[in-house]
Amino acid sequence: SLTSLPPSQACLFLAALLPAAVHPLMFQPLDCADIYNDGSTASGVYRIYPAGPTSPLYVYCDMDTEGGKWTVFQRRTDGTLNFYRGWEQYRRGFGHAAGEYWLGLETIHLLTLRKKYELRVDLQDFEGGRAHASYSSFSLSPLAVNAEVDGYTLHISGFQDGGAGDSLTAINNGQKFSTFDRDQDPENLNCAEVYYGAFWYGPGCHVANPNGLYLWGSYPRGWVGVVWHTWKGSSYSLKHIEMKMRPVSLALSETVTGSQQSLLSLSDHEMLNQDTEPL
């Protein structure tokens, strides 16, 4: 038995068992790039730890698009989840990581404090068309003492066209995030309330409304749907949109080592980040 071994041999025996027992706890990836670099290269739902070891979150990792390693923080696919929500839910996050969800402003901010990120927005219409827009720099309130007080201000630059056009830079860059119960846009009206969404609304409110109403293609009243104006105009609500982020210097993610895969089981896919039911 272990108790009959000399102390030195007992220590060696325990040390041999330790790595297998504790590695799942030791591997705490910040984002999907860390997970990919650890050997998990299949797209799916994984755990990340942007707020530290005691606060894991579920996130969808796109490991296929343009080299993979994308942490998806916003996704609309079928209209099953209500995105017309208040400030606290947008700050914390809501929805299913395996389906439609919003990761949370605080989490996105924490990620952009740790690494430099690029942004990609993938779009799809109901006729099978696809396009994307990319931005080489993306962060939220990087210099703020308190990011929430600063409104999780959006900083983006370096637009690269993938057929979608640029519906973000001119209006949304430098703007605070607004919801119907926290109006922080520069307009006299409440853009989030008028356009049934939540976003970094700016002068004139928006030409992109990713968190607007899911309206299944063309609709009569413009601007309230899931709009990306420079691709489909103001009276077309998209079928699919994903907003995702990836470290600009992928080498930064390679400092995380280990062989434990974090891909979740089917039962884990059914779990939520914070929310359990759509409004």
C-alpha positions in Angstrom: 0.0 0.0 0.0 1.0 3.7 -0.3 1.4 4.0 3.5 3.9 1.2 3.5 6.2 2.9 1.0 9.2 5.0 2.2 8.3 8.8 2.1 10.5 9.4 -0.9 8.9 6.7 -3.0 5.4 7.7 -1.9 6.1 11.2 -3.2 7.3 9.9 -6.5 4.2 7.7 -6.8 1.9 10.7 -6.2 3.9 12.9 -8.6 3.4 10.3 -11.3 -0.4 10.4 -10.8 -0.7 14.2 -10.5 -0.5 15.4 -14.1 -3.3 13.2 -15.3 -5.5 14.3 -12.4 -5.0 18.1 -12.6 -4.3 18.9 -16.2 -8.0 19.6 -17.1 -7.9 22.2 -14.3 -4.5 23.6 -15.3 -5.5 24.2 -19.0 -7.5 27.3 -18.9 -7.6 28.8 -22.4 -8.3 32.5 -22.8 -9.9 32.1 -26.3 -10.3 29.8 -29.2 -6.8 30.4 -30.5 -5.4 28.9 -27.3 -7.7 25.9 -27.8 -6.7 25.4 -31.4 -3.0 25.7 -30.5 -3.5 23.0 -27.8 -4.6 20.6 -30.5 -8.4 20.9 -30.6 -9.0 21.8 -34.2 -12.7 21.0 -34.8 -15.3 23.7 -34.7 -17.6 23.5 -31.8 -18.5 24.6 -28.3 -15.6 24.9 -25.8 -14.8 26.4 -22.4 -12.7 29.6 -22.1 -11.5 31.5 -19.0 -11.2 35.2 -19.8 -12.2 36.2 -16.3 -10.0 33.6 -14.5 -10.0 30.0 -13.4 -13.3 30.3 -11.4 -15.4 31.8 -14.2 -15.5 29.5 -17.2 -17.7 30.4 -20.2 -19.0 28.4 -23.1 -18.2 29.8 -26.5 -18.4 28.6 -30.1 -15.1 28.3 -31.8 -14.8 28.6 -35.6 -11.8 26.5 -36.4 -12.3 26.3 -40.1 -12.8 29.8 -41.6 -9.6 31.4 -43.0 -7.3 29.3 -40.7 -9.7 29.0 -37.8 -9.0 30.1 -34.2 -12.0 32.5 -34.2 -13.9 33.2 -30.9 -17.5 33.8 -31.9 -19.1 36.5 -29.7 -22.3 37.1 -31.7 -24.4 34.7 -33.8 -27.8 34.8 -35.4 -29.0 31.8 -37.4 -32.7 31.1 -37.2 -34.5 33.7 -35.1 -35.2 31.4 -32.1 -33.6 33.8 -29.6 -34.8 37.3 -28.7 -32.0 39.8 -29.0 -34.1 42.9 -28.0 -32.7 42.9 -24.4 -31.5 45.3 -21.8 -28.1 46.5 -20.7 -27.4 43.9 -18.0 -28.0 41.0 -20.3 -25.8 42.5 -23.0 -23.1 43.1 -20.4 -23.2 39.5 -19.1 -24.2 37.6 -22.2 -27.1 35.4 -23.1 -28.1 32.4 -25.2 -26.8 29.0 -26.2 -23.2 28.8 -27.4 -24.3 25.9 -29.7 -26.9 28.2 -31.3 -27.8 31.9 -31.2 -26.0 33.9 -28.5 -24.2 37.0 -27.4 -21.0 36.4 -25.4 -21.2 39.5 -23.3 -19.6 43.0 -23.4 -17.5 42.5 -20.3 -16.1 39.2 -21.6 -15.2 40.8 -25.0 -13.6 43.7 -23.2 -11.5 41.3 -21.0 -10.3 39.4 -24.1 -9.2 42.6 -25.9 -7.2 43.6 -22.8 -5.2 40.5 -22.9 -4.4 40.3 -26.6 -4.6 42.4 -29.8 -7.5 41.1 -31.9 -8.9 41.3 -35.4 -12.6 41.2 -36.2 -14.5 39.3 -38.9 -18.2 39.5 -39.7 -19.7 36.7 -41.8 -23.0 37.2 -43.5 -25.5 35.0 -45.4 -28.8 35.9 -47.1 -31.8 33.6 -47.6 -30.9 33.0 -51.3 -27.6 31.4 -50.4 -25.3 34.4 -50.9 -22.4 34.9 -48.6 -20.1 37.8 -47.9 -17.8 39.0 -45.1 -16.1 42.1 -43.7 -12.8 42.1 -41.8 -11.1 44.6 -39.6 -7.4 44.3 -38.6 -7.9 45.9 -35.2 -10.8 45.5 -32.7 -11.1 46.3 -29.0 -13.6 47.7 -26.4 -12.6 50.5 -24.1 -8.9 49.5 -24.1 -7.7 52.5 -22.0 -10.7 52.9 -19.7 -10.4 52.6 -15.9 -14.0 51.3 -15.9 -15.1 49.8 -19.2 -18.8 49.8 -18.3 -18.7 53.5 -17.3 -17.0 54.1 -20.6 -19.8 52.3 -22.4 -17.6 49.5 -23.8 -16.6 52.0 -26.5 -15.9 50.3 -29.9 -12.5 50.8 -31.5 -12.1 49.2 -35.0 -9.8 50.0 -38.0 -8.2 48.3 -41.0 -11.3 47.4 -43.0 -10.8 44.6 -45.6 -13.7 43.9 -48.0 -14.9 40.3 -48.4 -17.9 41.5 -50.6 -20.0 42.8 -47.7 -18.8 46.4 -47.7 -18.0 48.4 -44.6 -21.1 49.1 -42.5 -19.2 49.7 -39.3 -16.3 52.2 -39.5 -18.0 55.5 -40.4 -20.9 55.3 -37.9 -20.0 52.8 -35.1 -16.3 53.4 -34.5 -15.7 55.3 -31.3 -19.3 54.9 -30.1 -20.6 53.5 -26.8 -22.9 50.5 -26.7 -26.6 51.3 -26.3 -29.6 49.3 -25.3 -33.2 50.4 -24.9 -32.7 50.9 -21.2 -29.3 52.6 -21.5 -29.3 55.1 -24.3 -25.7 56.2 -25.0 -25.9 57.1 -28.7 -25.3 60.7 -29.9 -28.8 61.1 -31.4 -31.7 62.8 -29.6 -33.8 59.7 -30.1 -33.1 56.3 -28.5 -31.6 54.3 -31.5 -31.9 50.9 -29.7 -35.6 51.5 -29.0 -36.4 52.8 -32.4 -34.6 50.0 -34.3 -35.4 47.2 -31.9 -31.8 46.3 -31.3 -28.7 46.9 -29.2 -25.4 48.1 -30.7 -22.7 50.7 -30.9 -25.1 53.2 -32.5 -23.7 56.4 -33.8 -24.7 59.5 -35.8 -27.8 58.7 -37.8 -28.0 55.5 -35.6 -26.7 52.8 -37.9 -26.2 51.2 -41.2 -25.6 47.8 -39.5 -28.0 46.3 -37.0 -26.7 42.8 -36.2 -28.9 42.5 -33.1 -32.1 43.8 -34.7 -35.3 41.9 -35.4 -35.0 38.6 -37.2 -37.4 39.1 -40.2 -36.6 36.4 -42.8 -35.3 38.5 -45.8 -37.1 41.4 -47.4 -39.5 43.4 -45.2 -41.5 46.7 -45.7 -40.1 48.9 -42.9 -36.4 49.5 -43.3 -33.6 49.5 -40.8 -35.2 47.4 -37.9 -34.1 43.9 -39.1 -30.7 42.2 -39.0 -29.2 44.8 -41.4 -25.9 45.1 -43.1 -26.7 48.0 -45.4 -23.6 48.0 -47.6 -24.4 44.5 -48.7 -28.2 44.0 -48.8 -29.6 47.5 -48.1 -31.9 48.7 -45.3 -35.0 46.6 -46.0 -33.4 43.1 -45.9 -32.9 41.1 -42.8 -30.1 38.6 -43.0 -30.4 34.8 -42.5 -27.1 34.4 -40.7 -24.5 36.7 -39.1 -21.5 35.9 -37.0 -19.2 38.4 -35.4 -15.9 36.8 -34.3 -12.5 37.7 -33.1 -9.0 36.3 -33.4 -5.6 37.3 -32.0 -3.6 39.4 -34.6 -0.4 37.7 -33.4 -1.3 34.1 -33.2 2.1 33.4 -31.6 0.8 35.0 -28.4 -1.6 32.1 -28.0 1.0 29.4 -28.2 2.3 30.1 -24.7 -0.6 27.9 -23.4 0.5 24.3 -23.5 -1.0 20.9 -22.7 -2.8 18.1 -24.5 -6.2 18.1 -22.8 -9.0 18.9 -25.3 -11.7 21.2 -24.1 -14.4 20.2 -26.6 -17.6 19.6 -24.7 -19.9 16.7 -24.8 -23.4 16.9 -26.3 -24.8 17.5 -22.8 -22.4 20.4 -22.4 -23.6 21.8 -25.7 -27.1 22.2 -24.2 -25.8 24.4 -21.4 -25.9 28.2 -21.5 -23.4 30.9 -20.7 -25.7 32.8 -18.2 -29.2 32.9 -19.5 -31.6 30.0 -19.7 -34.6 31.2 -21.6 -35.2 33.9 -24.3 -37.3 36.8 -23.3 
